Amino acid sequence: MKSGYVPALGTPLDAAGNLLKESYRRQIEDQIQADAVGLLCMGSMGIQAFLRSGICPQVAQTAVEAARGVPVFVGAMDTSIARVRERMAAMEDIDAAGFVLTAPYYSPASPKQMIHFFKGAAGCTTHKILLYDLPGVTQCKITYEMVLQLLRDIPNLAGIKSADLQMFRRLKLNPEVPEDFIMVYSGLDTFDIAYRWGITNCLDGMLSCTPRTSKALFDSLAKDDREAAGQHLNAIVALRDLFIAHDLWPSYTAAMNALGYEGSYGPDYADVLPAEERQIIRQALAAMGEIDE
């Protein structure tokens, strides 16, 4: 993968939970225009865990078609090998760059069980597999030792997304790890530090609603303008913190709507943000230059 940012796309739904295709395509087109080097379809910010199983292939197919050759990684996370197999089988014929898998969630798994889960799931597809280290949700941490074991046991293992900078450093320095093994950093707050270690891909849901700032961040990093890069990264982090302060899912929906992408972007039980708070989100986006006021 080329150096650059990989947004975790939001999934726009109507009131009945159906995909709003045109809104999704507009979002993807804006990301491509901002030089995104890859796209994550149905990650955690893309509410894969909350989508009806029947629309997941439609979401993935729409993303691949709209991406015009930009690699699309597709989330297929679930709580068992059997359920992951069902998800991947429904999307096996889609020309995705790979499936992205977290550890099984709902109840904690031991390291041995996690190894068994990833090996069993990866063996169900001809697509490449990317691990998604998300311990805050799955209650299970993917470790450096586990990655090395899985590299030996899973021929189609292509990479990992994680916020564990120490693990990435060790993987980078290990000559046994293939040079083309994809390491996508999800520690948004410290990405500019990771970039200096050669971790040159960042993946986060916030990047889906900050395409202009994300492009400016990577343009600054490419020029080694650390001060400007830090300012752009700080702006994205500040927007995330604003979302959290006003309720994450309704705030994210308000931001995506302000950018011109209709639909709901959270679970179906999420509230709607009050008008005055939506205006605060809109003003923050305007101050970043994401929308023109």
DOBA-179747 format. One line per field, with one value per residue: residue number from 1; residue in three letters; z, y, x of N, C-alpha, C in turn. Coordinates in steps of 0.001 Angstrom, whole numbers, m for minus. Last residue first. Layout:
! DOBA-179747
k: [NUM, ...] $
r: [ALA, ...] $
nzz: [Z, ...] $
nyy: [Y, ...] $
nxx: [X, ...] $
cazz: [Z, ...] $
cayy: [Y, ...] $
caxx: [X, ...] $
czz: [Z, ...] $
cyy: [Y, ...] $
cxx: [X, ...] $
This chain:
! DOBA-179747
k: [293, 292, 291, 290, 289, 288, 287, 286, 285, 284, 283, 282, 281, 280, 279, 278, 277, 276, 275, 274, 273, 272, 271, 270, 269, 268, 267, 266, 265, 264, 263, 262, 261, 260, 259, 258, 257, 256, 255, 254, 253, 252, 251, 250, 249, 248, 247, 246, 245, 244, 243, 242, 241, 240, 239, 238, 237, 236, 235, 234, 233, 232, 231, 230, 229, 228, 227, 226, 225, 224, 223, 222, 221, 220, 219, 218, 217, 216, 215, 214, 213, 212, 211, 210, 209, 208, 207, 206, 205, 204, 203, 202, 201, 200, 199, 198, 197, 196, 195, 194, 193, 192, 191, 190, 189, 188, 187, 186, 185, 184, 183, 182, 181, 180, 179, 178, 177, 176, 175, 174, 173, 172, 171, 170, 169, 168, 167, 166, 165, 164, 163, 162, 161, 160, 159, 158, 157, 156, 155, 154, 153, 152, 151, 150, 149, 148, 147, 146, 145, 144, 143, 142, 141, 140, 139, 138, 137, 136, 135, 134, 133, 132, 131, 130, 129, 128, 127, 126, 125, 124, 123, 122, 121, 120, 119, 118, 117, 116, 115, 114, 113, 112, 111, 110, 109, 108, 107, 106, 105, 104, 103, 102, 101, 100, 99, 98, 97, 96, 95, 94, 93, 92, 91, 90, 89, 88, 87, 86, 85, 84, 83, 82, 81, 80, 79, 78, 77, 76, 75, 74, 73, 72, 71, 70, 69, 68, 67, 66, 65, 64, 63, 62, 61, 60, 59, 58, 57, 56, 55, 54, 53, 52, 51, 50, 49, 48, 47, 46, 45, 44, 43, 42, 41, 40, 39, 38, 37, 36, 35, 34, 33, 32, 31, 30, 29, 28, 27, 26, 25, 24, 23, 22, 21, 20, 19, 18, 17, 16, 15, 14, 13, 12, 11, 10, 9, 8, 7, 6, 5, 4, 3, 2, 1] $
r: [GLU, ASP, ILE, GLU, GLY, MET, ALA, ALA, LEU, ALA, GLN, ARG, ILE, ILE, GLN, ARG, GLU, GLU, ALA, PRO, LEU, VAL, ASP, ALA, TYR, ASP, PRO, GLY, TYR, SER, GLY, GLU, TYR, GLY, LEU, ALA, ASN, MET, ALA, ALA, THR, TYR, SER, PRO, TRP, LEU, ASP, HIS, ALA, ILE, PHE, LEU, ASP, ARG, LEU, ALA, VAL, ILE, ALA, ASN, LEU, HIS, GLN, GLY, ALA, ALA, GLU, ARG, ASP, ASP, LYS, ALA, LEU, SER, ASP, PHE, LEU, ALA, LYS, SER, THR, ARG, PRO, THR, CYS, SER, LEU, MET, GLY, ASP, LEU, CYS, ASN, THR, ILE, GLY, TRP, ARG, TYR, ALA, ILE, ASP, PHE, THR, ASP, LEU, GLY, SER, TYR, VAL, MET, ILE, PHE, ASP, GLU, PRO, VAL, GLU, PRO, ASN, LEU, LYS, LEU, ARG, ARG, PHE, MET, GLN, LEU, ASP, ALA, SER, LYS, ILE, GLY, ALA, LEU, ASN, PRO, ILE, ASP, ARG, LEU, LEU, GLN, LEU, VAL, MET, GLU, TYR, THR, ILE, LYS, CYS, GLN, THR, VAL, GLY, PRO, LEU, ASP, TYR, LEU, LEU, ILE, LYS, HIS, THR, THR, CYS, GLY, ALA, ALA, GLY, LYS, PHE, PHE, HIS, ILE, MET, GLN, LYS, PRO, SER, ALA, PRO, SER, TYR, TYR, PRO, ALA, THR, LEU, VAL, PHE, GLY, ALA, ALA, ASP, ILE, ASP, GLU, MET, ALA, ALA, MET, ARG, GLU, ARG, VAL, ARG, ALA, ILE, SER, THR, ASP, MET, ALA, GLY, VAL, PHE, VAL, PRO, VAL, GLY, ARG, ALA, ALA, GLU, VAL, ALA, THR, GLN, ALA, VAL, GLN, PRO, CYS, ILE, GLY, SER, ARG, LEU, PHE, ALA, GLN, ILE, GLY, MET, SER, GLY, MET, CYS, LEU, LEU, GLY, VAL, ALA, ASP, ALA, GLN, ILE, GLN, ASP, GLU, ILE, GLN, ARG, ARG, TYR, SER, GLU, LYS, LEU, LEU, ASN, GLY, ALA, ALA, ASP, LEU, PRO, THR, GLY, LEU, ALA, PRO, VAL, TYR, GLY, SER, LYS, MET] $
nzz: [4540, 3441, 5366, 6309, 7708, 10390, 10638, 9683, 11780, 13800, 12803, 12980, 15737, 16403, 15127, 16665, 18943, 18117, 17494, 19046, 17329, 17992, 19427, 18353, 17545, 15217, 15157, 12637, 10515, 8226, 5468, 3107, 3032, 3435, 5748, 7468, 7649, 9108, 11516, 12408, 12790, 14893, 16831, 17277, 18246, 20637, 22398, 22867, 23433, 21095, 19322, 20459, 19921, 17116, 16955, 18000, 16009, 13904, 14978, 15291, 12610, 11894, 13618, 12778, 10201, 10822, 12108, 10232, 7211, 5390, 3261, 4172, 6143, 4509, 3235, 5455, 6201, 3911, 3948, 6323, 5663, 3726, 5133, 7646, 7914, 7802, 9915, 12034, 11797, 10494, 9757, 8124, 7155, 7831, 9926, 10288, 12500, 11877, 12236, 14986, 15338, 14065, 15646, 18142, 17891, 16465, 16029, 13940, 11141, 9462, 7750, 5651, 4371, 2625, 3941, 6464, 9243, 9830, 10811, 12747, 12836, 12540, 14883, 16756, 16011, 16505, 19306, 19935, 19033, 18591, 17208, 14049, 11517, 9480, 6750, 5410, 5280, 3780, 5355, 8633, 10242, 10404, 11175, 13683, 15118, 14909, 16295, 18873, 19614, 19715, 20193, 20520, 23318, 23963, 24032, 21820, 22442, 23091, 21167, 18272, 15485, 12895, 10179, 6935, 4364, 921, m166, m3, 3199, 5454, 6829, 8519, 10583, 11717, 12528, 14351, 16321, 17245, 18405, 20392, 22014, 22990, 24431, 25122, 24875, 26445, 24532, 22449, 19707, 18181, 16754, 13466, 10105, 6785, 3587, 624, m1574, m3427, m5478, m4399, m3759, m982, 545, 1773, 3021, 5121, 6768, 7295, 8700, 10982, 12091, 12532, 14320, 16063, 16052, 13578, 10742, 8247, 6300, 3582, 1756, m1401, m3266, m6134, m8298, m7756, m5694, m6452, m6310, m3580, m2458, m3459, m2238, 519, 560, m318, 1744, 3895, 4002, 5563, 8177, 9220, 11337, 13543, 12873, 11139, 11340, 10572, 12744, 12363, 8834, 6217, 4446, 4204, 1472, 421, 89, m627, m1997, m2181, m4042, m2399, m750, m2577, m3269, m857, m653, m2940, m2307, m162, m1490, m3180, m1376, 1633, 2779, 5329, 7674, 7537, 7283, 5639, 6206, 5327, 7080, 6816, 6404, 7552, 5238, 5230, 3888, 3011, 855, m774, 0] $
nyy: [28095, 25014, 22514, 22271, 24212, 24304, 25852, 24044, 22205, 23876, 24446, 21877, 21513, 23561, 22675, 20482, 21845, 22971, 20666, 17565, 14485, 11621, 8541, 5110, 2726, 2023, 3438, 6009, 7637, 8376, 10758, 12538, 14479, 17043, 17743, 17533, 14730, 14279, 15606, 14154, 11626, 12342, 12942, 10486, 9051, 10572, 13315, 15558, 14624, 13287, 15468, 16685, 14780, 15059, 17650, 17223, 15585, 17428, 19326, 17864, 17488, 20114, 20584, 18669, 19622, 22028, 20947, 19321, 18858, 16956, 16636, 14637, 16038, 17697, 15817, 14805, 17078, 17576, 15281, 15807, 18100, 17049, 14979, 14291, 12091, 10011, 10276, 9047, 6348, 5618, 4844, 5704, 4773, 4670, 4190, 5182, 6671, 8931, 8081, 8085, 10855, 11264, 9724, 9967, 9961, 7589, 4720, 3013, 2236, m654, m2465, m5208, m6600, m6440, m7626, m10051, m10596, m11184, m8950, m6582, m3936, m3919, m5219, m3290, m1182, m2335, m2549, 193, 1068, m11, 297, m1440, m3718, m5766, m8175, m10574, m13986, m16288, m18310, m18598, m19311, m17279, m15203, m16118, m15707, m12910, m12166, m13108, m11425, m8953, m9521, m8277, m8508, m8312, m6863, m5618, m2871, m2423, m3831, m4293, m4906, m6741, m8244, m8995, m11355, m11886, m14499, m16981, m18250, m19763, m19416, m17325, m18679, m20321, m18423, m16916, m18946, m19787, m17389, m17163, m19341, m18527, m16176, m16390, m13895, m12467, m12004, m10019, m10982, m12285, m9751, m8513, m8492, m7697, m8951, m7169, m5762, m7174, m7881, m10455, m13082, m13097, m12309, m14515, m15500, m13680, m14348, m17069, m16879, m15552, m17621, m19581, m18338, m15618, m12967, m10765, m8754, m7931, m5054, m4786, m2432, m1458, 493, 2092, 1451, 2944, 3070, 2243, m553, m889, 99, m1683, m4048, m3445, m3050, m5559, m7265, m6132, m6534, m8829, m8248, m4926, m3530, m3443, m4007, m1911, 937, 2313, 2266, m394, m890, m787, m347, 1638, 2336, 4058, 6516, 9641, 12121, 13517, 12074, 9949, 11239, 11903, 9323, 8501, 10259, 9522, 6874, 7333, 8679, 6634, 4621, 4083, 963, 860, 1402, 3031, 5540, 4838, 5224, 5197, 4441, 5914, 4340, 5096, 6133, 6139, 8103, 7015, 5095, 2245, m1196] $
nxx: [m18579, m17569, m15910, m13340, m12033, m12274, m14517, m16419, m16441, m17466, m20005, m21160, m21205, m22988, m25295, m25913, m26688, m29078, m30609, m29523, m29011, m30881, m29529, m29400, m30403, m29160, m25808, m25119, m25683, m28290, m28258, m26125, m23491, m22585, m21414, m23529, m23680, m21344, m22000, m24214, m23001, m21312, m23209, m24489, m22107, m21098, m21882, m20352, m17820, m17229, m16947, m14711, m12796, m12737, m11730, m9174, m8106, m7995, m6226, m3877, m3222, m2594, m427, 1424, 1967, 3250, 5535, 6767, 7179, 7959, 6352, 4711, 3316, 1755, 142, m1188, m2729, m4245, m5865, m7241, m8621, m10361, m11781, m13123, m14650, m12878, m11198, m12436, m11812, m8558, m5311, m2334, 895, 3553, 5857, 8375, 8654, 7300, 4699, 4386, 4060, 1647, m143, m1227, m3993, m4647, m3681, m3659, m1687, m1062, 1070, 1360, 4231, 6311, 8425, 7580, 9586, 12172, 13417, 11891, 11254, 8483, 7725, 8491, 6780, 4298, 4391, 4482, 1986, m973, m3237, m3598, m4108, m2035, m1722, m2189, m2469, m2547, m1333, m927, 1244, 3096, 1472, 698, 3072, 3307, 977, 1531, 3619, 2255, m1304, m4474, m6536, m9952, m12236, m13269, m13001, m10367, m8851, m8483, m6790, m7441, m5694, m6663, m6323, m7276, m9557, m10536, m11629, m11342, m9028, m9587, m10997, m9020, m7123, m8644, m9296, m6808, m5936, m7899, m7321, m4830, m5551, m9128, m11672, m14582, m17579, m17895, m15741, m12809, m10653, m11579, m10630, m11243, m10374, m9270, m9941, m12732, m14714, m16907, m17308, m17701, m19799, m20843, m18562, m18232, m20468, m20010, m17576, m18387, m19915, m17947, m16207, m17859, m18617, m17107, m16267, m15502, m14863, m12745, m10893, m10095, m7818, m9094, m10738, m13121, m14945, m17449, m17165, m16657, m19060, m20962, m20102, m20538, m23328, m24187, m23323, m24980, m27669, m28102, m27435, m27801, m25246, m23658, m21068, m20441, m20163, m17979, m16391, m15469, m16053, m17220, m14285, m11603, m9498, m6500, m5487, m6953, m7020, m9310, m10709, m11409, m13253, m15235, m16092, m17225, m19429, m20834, m21557, m23308, m25354, m26197, m27154, m27993, m29186, m31737, m33059, m35208, m34144, m30953, m27426, m24044, m21276, m18018, m14825, m11892, m9382, m6128, m3420, m75, 1978, 470, 833] $
cazz: [5154, 3143, 4626, 5712, 6252, 9854, 11134, 8910, 10438, 13948, 12970, 11678, 14894, 16965, 14669, 15262, 18981, 18558, 16446, 18993, 18028, 17035, 19412, 18663, 18833, 15117, 15423, 13890, 10527, 9613, 6123, 3844, 2921, 2264, 4593, 7157, 7001, 7751, 10713, 12135, 11790, 13622, 16371, 16715, 17018, 19435, 22055, 22500, 24422, 22327, 19098, 20436, 21320, 17746, 16450, 18701, 17367, 13772, 14592, 16474, 13430, 11222, 13691, 14131, 10380, 10127, 12788, 11431, 7934, 6689, 3171, 3039, 6544, 5422, 2423, 4761, 7148, 4343, 2828, 6195, 6696, 3382, 3984, 7554, 7931, 6832, 8614, 11953, 11354, 11584, 9505, 9277, 6869, 6999, 9864, 9029, 12587, 11909, 10874, 14292, 15916, 13543, 14312, 18039, 18674, 15830, 17184, 14311, 12514, 9416, 9131, 5832, 5411, 2147, 3713, 5045, 8808, 9418, 9410, 12641, 13035, 11551, 13589, 16778, 15989, 15138, 18493, 20318, 18370, 19434, 17813, 15497, 11962, 10741, 7521, 4682, 6205, 3211, 4122, 7712, 10074, 10060, 9911, 12604, 14982, 14352, 14888, 18110, 19486, 18779, 20624, 19595, 22688, 23652, 25315, 21826, 22092, 23847, 22494, 18852, 16924, 13412, 11568, 7805, 5681, 1954, m43, m865, 2080, 4797, 5943, 7328, 9736, 11162, 11570, 13147, 15612, 16596, 17311, 19339, 21302, 22201, 23259, 25501, 24397, 26209, 25726, 23342, 20810, 18517, 17583, 14859, 11194, 8034, 4692, 1708, m1341, m2329, m5730, m4537, m5184, m1545, m149, 1087, 1892, 4014, 6265, 6606, 7429, 10047, 11696, 11691, 12983, 15917, 17338, 14262, 12144, 8359, 7610, 4000, 2739, m424, m2487, m4823, m8238, m9021, m5388, m6357, m7592, m4569, m2154, m3784, m3693, 12, 1003, m1094, 390, 3902, 3205, 4166, 7388, 8864, 10060, 13723, 13889, 10608, 12078, 9534, 12476, 13558, 10034, 7317, 4332, 5022, 2137, 661, m595, 211, m2102, m1139, m4437, m3494, m166, m1886, m4284, m1381, 400, m2810, m3440, 40, m407, m3748, m2273, 724, 2330, 3985, 7744, 7561, 8525, 5781, 6193, 5414, 6275, 7473, 5850, 7858, 6073, 4887, 4877, 2976, 2059, m782, 0] $
cayy: [28811, 26452, 23003, 21096, 24307, 23457, 26403, 25250, 21784, 23272, 25533, 22535, 20605, 23571, 23906, 20263, 21078, 23860, 21608, 18790, 15612, 12687, 9728, 6379, 3215, 2480, 2362, 5317, 6974, 8170, 9473, 12302, 13053, 16784, 17584, 18870, 15473, 13736, 16031, 15587, 11794, 11873, 13980, 11611, 8676, 10229, 11994, 15771, 15492, 12520, 14435, 17405, 15051, 13799, 17377, 18121, 15049, 16216, 19736, 18400, 16341, 19417, 21433, 18631, 18306, 22056, 21901, 18723, 20058, 16996, 17736, 14341, 14978, 18284, 16697, 13956, 16396, 18570, 15511, 14588, 18180, 18146, 14683, 15375, 13377, 9998, 10716, 10503, 6807, 6041, 4447, 5929, 4688, 5788, 3725, 4503, 5302, 9020, 8347, 6808, 10180, 11966, 9260, 9911, 11027, 8901, 5598, 3576, 2735, 566, m2028, m3909, m6764, m5945, m6181, m9649, m10068, m12302, m9299, m8034, m4286, m3232, m5853, m4610, m992, m1999, m3761, m670, 1539, m456, 1519, m1395, m2358, m5520, m6986, m9493, m12863, m15094, m17834, m18126, m20266, m18625, m15090, m16120, m17048, m13777, m11804, m13684, m12868, m9164, m9224, m8986, m7791, m9212, m7328, m7081, m3437, m1715, m4424, m3360, m4939, m5452, m8262, m8020, m11061, m11581, m13116, m16824, m17298, m19802, m20565, m17053, m17694, m20902, m19464, m16283, m18179, m20747, m18000, m16149, m19300, m19760, m16106, m16568, m15143, m12515, m12537, m10387, m10112, m12432, m10937, m8358, m9270, m7217, m8884, m8120, m5968, m6395, m7665, m9026, m12754, m13703, m11254, m13637, m16250, m13671, m12987, m16637, m17616, m14875, m16374, m19880, m18706, m17018, m13592, m11396, m9105, m9153, m5650, m4980, m3506, m1434, m722, 2301, 871, 3077, 3338, 3685, 87, m1324, 719, m262, m3937, m3752, m1995, m4362, m7397, m6039, m5393, m8842, m9070, m6177, m3613, m3060, m4855, m3256, 212, 1977, 3516, m63, m1055, m1520, m437, 561, 2602, 2859, 5420, 8447, 11248, 13958, 13398, 9718, 10657, 12979, 10187, 7811, 10211, 10879, 7142, 6549, 9339, 7858, 4389, 5208, 1758, 535, 662, 1592, 5227, 5539, 4424, 5993, 3757, 5817, 4983, 4115, 6446, 5161, 7825, 7892, 5913, 3503, 0] $
caxx: [m19701, m17526, m17070, m13975, m12013, m11200, m13261, m16120, m16024, m16141, m19038, m20995, m20416, m21634, m24662, m25540, m25443, m28007, m30218, m30338, m28409, m30604, m30373, m28739, m30885, m30548, m26774, m24928, m24380, m27886, m28419, m27368, m23773, m23416, m20531, m23023, m24766, m21465, m20860, m24354, m24058, m20742, m22289, m25258, m22816, m20323, m22416, m21754, m18466, m17408, m17972, m15985, m13136, m13146, m13070, m10095, m8296, m8808, m7579, m4560, m3598, m3689, m1616, 893, 1348, 1961, 4666, 6188, 6755, 8644, 7317, 5580, 4239, 2742, 997, m218, m1842, m3259, m4943, m6428, m7585, m9447, m10921, m12134, m15363, m13974, m10690, m12487, m13115, m9424, m6695, m3201, m540, 3107, 4463, 8102, 9150, 8766, 5162, 4513, 5218, 2823, 256, 239, m3356, m4744, m3522, m4958, m1729, m1869, 884, 729, 3216, 5018, 8478, 7694, 8294, 11324, 13669, 12056, 12657, 9317, 7467, 9122, 8237, 4678, 4301, 5601, 3200, 143, m2702, m3460, m4419, m2721, m1404, m1521, m2430, m3178, m675, m1969, 144, 3575, 2206, m287, 2510, 4359, 1143, 429, 3871, 3360, 59, m3583, m5429, m8841, m11715, m13252, m14304, m11382, m9094, m9453, m6555, m7882, m6114, m6004, m6866, m6302, m9113, m9361, m11678, m12653, m9098, m8783, m11673, m10237, m6751, m8105, m10322, m7707, m5167, m7799, m8593, m4944, m4660, m7733, m11068, m13133, m16935, m18987, m16141, m14224, m10856, m11187, m11211, m10664, m11317, m9122, m8509, m12158, m13287, m16651, m17158, m16496, m19060, m21796, m19131, m17278, m20264, m21229, m17643, m17480, m20579, m19101, m15730, m17454, m18318, m18239, m16091, m16304, m15021, m14127, m10863, m11184, m8075, m8468, m9401, m12388, m13536, m17215, m17479, m15664, m17772, m21058, m20084, m19195, m22425, m24520, m22764, m23517, m27215, m28496, m26519, m28460, m25946, m25056, m21689, m20653, m21213, m18953, m17100, m16249, m15262, m17836, m15736, m12150, m10769, m7286, m4778, m6966, m5837, m8382, m10224, m10462, m12043, m14519, m15492, m16042, m18412, m20299, m20660, m22080, m24637, m25627, m26021, m28202, m28051, m31244, m31811, m35490, m34853, m32231, m28647, m25273, m22282, m19312, m16008, m12926, m10545, m7164, m4458, m1228, 1850, 1183, 0] $
czz: [4503, 3698, 4457, 4940, 5554, 8344, 10631, 9332, 9570, 12595, 13110, 11752, 13538, 16124, 15200, 14716, 17570, 18629, 16867, 18009, 17948, 17822, 18234, 18567, 19211, 16448, 15452, 14042, 11846, 9623, 7584, 4512, 3768, 2047, 3311, 5949, 6610, 6985, 9279, 11260, 11416, 12504, 15036, 16182, 16457, 18194, 20662, 22105, 24145, 23377, 20405, 20223, 21436, 19189, 17045, 18245, 18156, 15145, 14479, 16161, 14688, 12052, 13046, 14279, 11760, 10297, 12150, 12148, 9186, 7426, 4430, 2855, 5418, 5861, 3290, 3812, 6420, 5325, 3229, 5060, 6640, 4390, 3643, 6330, 7932, 6824, 7558, 10584, 11233, 11016, 10715, 8884, 8161, 6533, 9133, 8953, 11290, 12030, 10819, 12891, 15209, 14118, 13781, 16641, 18480, 16564, 16730, 15589, 12796, 10844, 9101, 7315, 5769, 3151, 3274, 4882, 7369, 8941, 8912, 11178, 12884, 11628, 12494, 15460, 15939, 15018, 17065, 19501, 18713, 18743, 18692, 15931, 13481, 10912, 8799, 5534, 5598, 4191, 3569, 6448, 9021, 9663, 9457, 11242, 13810, 14144, 14236, 16630, 18690, 18547, 19506, 19921, 21762, 22886, 25148, 23158, 22282, 23608, 23321, 20267, 17589, 14929, 12003, 9211, 6348, 3242, 1004, m803, 1247, 3553, 5172, 6333, 8438, 10226, 10915, 12097, 14303, 15767, 16525, 18143, 20168, 21397, 22379, 24261, 24866, 25750, 25445, 24627, 21540, 19737, 17834, 15519, 12542, 9191, 5961, 2725, m216, m2195, m4682, m4609, m5428, m2992, m880, 263, 1091, 2805, 5033, 6000, 6638, 8689, 10753, 11202, 12055, 14503, 17256, 15443, 12699, 9792, 7568, 5355, 3397, 470, m1451, m3962, m6953, m8908, m6625, m6201, m7559, m5911, m3201, m3554, m4135, m1496, 422, m726, m477, 2520, 3137, 3353, 5896, 7943, 9927, 12443, 14047, 11598, 11535, 10032, 11386, 13368, 11244, 8409, 5480, 4986, 2989, 1406, m398, m567, m1087, m1027, m3439, m3966, m1239, m1251, m3633, m2420, m131, m1750, m3355, m1073, m158, m2696, m2764, m227, 1385, 3600, 6408, 7614, 8660, 7048, 6228, 5249, 6391, 6530, 6773, 7494, 6320, 5762, 4313, 3973, 1920, 556, 0] $
cyy: [30179, 27111, 24500, 21459, 23129, 23600, 25600, 25858, 22979, 22809, 25001, 23656, 21256, 22688, 24024, 21492, 20719, 23133, 22496, 19806, 16837, 13880, 10634, 7539, 4565, 2953, 2902, 4164, 6263, 7318, 9499, 10937, 12744, 15329, 17274, 18848, 16874, 14446, 15541, 16094, 13260, 12005, 13605, 12723, 9808, 10001, 11594, 14479, 15674, 13343, 13701, 16422, 15822, 14018, 16067, 17899, 15909, 15628, 18519, 18789, 16797, 18230, 20747, 19451, 18196, 20730, 21937, 19668, 19591, 18305, 17858, 15407, 14658, 17245, 17307, 14755, 15599, 17961, 16494, 14732, 16963, 18232, 15795, 15183, 14560, 11310, 10737, 11008, 8308, 6522, 4827, 5573, 4860, 5674, 4814, 3874, 4530, 7639, 8401, 6989, 8853, 11384, 9968, 9521, 11093, 9962, 7040, 4412, 3384, 1021, m666, m3619, m5387, m6179, m5613, m8131, m9582, m11832, m10457, m8429, m5780, m3689, m5239, m5347, m2338, m1810, m3474, m1966, 665, m104, 1209, m9, m2362, m4026, m6896, m8311, m11752, m13932, m16537, m17573, m19873, m19545, m16444, m15941, m17113, m15195, m12698, m13379, m13553, m10650, m9466, m8568, m8707, m8428, m8275, m7680, m4952, m2256, m3713, m3816, m3873, m5536, m6847, m8165, m9993, m11193, m12985, m15404, m17345, m18922, m20664, m18198, m17463, m19951, m20061, m17316, m17596, m20024, m18959, m16679, m18277, m19779, m17350, m16418, m15199, m13888, m12678, m11001, m10715, m11575, m11087, m9730, m8803, m7898, m8485, m7951, m6958, m6700, m6735, m8787, m11265, m13304, m11787, m12569, m15383, m14407, m12996, m15255, m17204, m15561, m15560, m18607, m18916, m17256, m15059, m12210, m9791, m9672, m6863, m5672, m3578, m2663, m516, 1081, 1133, 2620, 3454, 4012, 1573, m649, 363, 437, m2477, m3568, m2217, m3208, m6176, m6253, m5304, m7675, m8982, m6965, m4940, m3205, m4588, m4151, m1188, 1062, 3315, 1240, m722, m1885, m1300, 666, 1389, 3251, 4083, 7290, 10116, 13028, 13941, 11044, 10408, 12460, 11315, 8667, 9605, 10931, 8534, 6829, 8646, 8643, 5679, 5254, 2869, 1467, 230, 745, 3740, 5059, 5322, 5127, 4498, 5169, 4857, 4754, 5216, 5462, 6906, 7465, 6825, 4210, 1245] $
cxx: [m19876, m18779, m16921, m15237, m12620, m11050, m12053, m14801, m15657, m15597, m17611, m19963, m20144, m20715, m23239, m24831, m24979, m26665, m29058, m29757, m29325, m30075, m30007, m29726, m30271, m31129, m28199, m25901, m24092, m26625, m28032, m27348, m25007, m23751, m21302, m22098, m24309, m22582, m20975, m23222, m24221, m21767, m21672, m24356, m23674, m21177, m21913, m22458, m19956, m18149, m18275, m17136, m14444, m13574, m13594, m11536, m9277, m9111, m8507, m5998, m4338, m4162, m2822, m370, 717, 1228, 3287, 5236, 6018, 8367, 8181, 6655, 5216, 3767, 2093, 660, m782, m2260, m3851, m5425, m6679, m8299, m9939, m11230, m14401, m14743, m11789, m12039, m13215, m10747, m7530, m4624, m1317, 1661, 3688, 6731, 8901, 9412, 6683, 5080, 5451, 4112, 1491, 709, m1840, m3933, m3497, m4884, m3074, m2117, 205, 562, 2670, 3895, 7134, 7650, 8430, 9943, 12807, 12253, 12928, 10771, 8333, 8902, 8951, 6187, 4731, 5601, 4399, 1461, m1495, m2992, m4360, m2983, m2199, m1144, m1579, m3256, m1249, m1309, m884, 2429, 2735, 372, 1546, 3837, 2199, 560, 2770, 3598, 1064, m2156, m4654, m7775, m10523, m12829, m14314, m12780, m10142, m9820, m7421, m7800, m6478, m6571, m6011, m7019, m8009, m8818, m10407, m12717, m10391, m8846, m10907, m10954, m7989, m7710, m9783, m8758, m6053, m7018, m8569, m6233, m4750, m6858, m9617, m12678, m15445, m18460, m17336, m14559, m12344, m11154, m10680, m11399, m10573, m10226, m8266, m10673, m12680, m15148, m16905, m16242, m17828, m21096, m20096, m17830, m19365, m21060, m18882, m17526, m19703, m19786, m16914, m16942, m17907, m17720, m17331, m16229, m15930, m14174, m12236, m11063, m9178, m8794, m8651, m10920, m12661, m15736, m17142, m15903, m16726, m19728, m20148, m19111, m21034, m23600, m23035, m22902, m25687, m27986, m26825, m27541, m26688, m25878, m23181, m21386, m21492, m20052, m18146, m17016, m16115, m16832, m16254, m13667, m11135, m8545, m5479, m6343, m5806, m7172, m9209, m9867, m10983, m13232, m14703, m15340, m17115, m19196, m20045, m21075, m23299, m24855, m25383, m27001, m28496, m30108, m31257, m34225, m35167, m32925, m29875, m26526, m23606, m20309, m17208, m14255, m11402, m8380, m5534, m2281, 637, 1019, 867] $
